[in-house]
Amino acid sequence: MKLLKWLDEHFEEYVLSGLLVVIAVVMMLQVIMRYVFNASLSWAEEASRYAFVWSALVSIGYSIKENSILKVDTLVEALPAGLKHLLITLINLSVTLFFGYLLINSIPAVQRVIMTGQTSPALKIPLGWIYFAAVAGFFLATVRSIQKTGQDLGFTIRKKGV
């Protein structure tokens, strides 16, 4: 149970931190190789690009969890409390359905890429691993959206005293 709680609270943070370290180290190494040794690395840009893709998709779930996803809430804040909570719940449900839809549709796309057996040019990594970032990111976003919806529904129910 402790492991699940820890994963729930910190999984995305550690993955994103690790990916940021990878990007920084690889790019610094590339700069040193290019300007000090006058020889660039053929794989550095590709590795950084793939780490960036993974970080972009994993960060969706993290931003939902931290309630820092970009949104315009002027209309929501102007509504009375009852309507406000109803609209927030509807928005959360819509977000959950949206990311669930993306998750379901990303799986066949990744399967098609895996079936080709194609690898990346410099690192020779199967492209299926790179494209799997979409499945992982949309899965995390869906799970975090479900959690957020549950939290908001719980808050609304407690607020009403039901």
ABEGO torsion letter per residue (X at the ends): XAAAAAAAAAAAAAAAAAAAAAAAAAAAAAAAAAAAAGBBBAAAAAAAAAAAAAAAAAAAAAAAAAGABBBBAAAAAABBAAAAAAAAAAAAAAAAAAAAAAAAAAAAAAAAAAAAGBBBAAAGBBAAAAAAAAAAAAAAAAAAAAAAAAAAAAAAAAAAGX
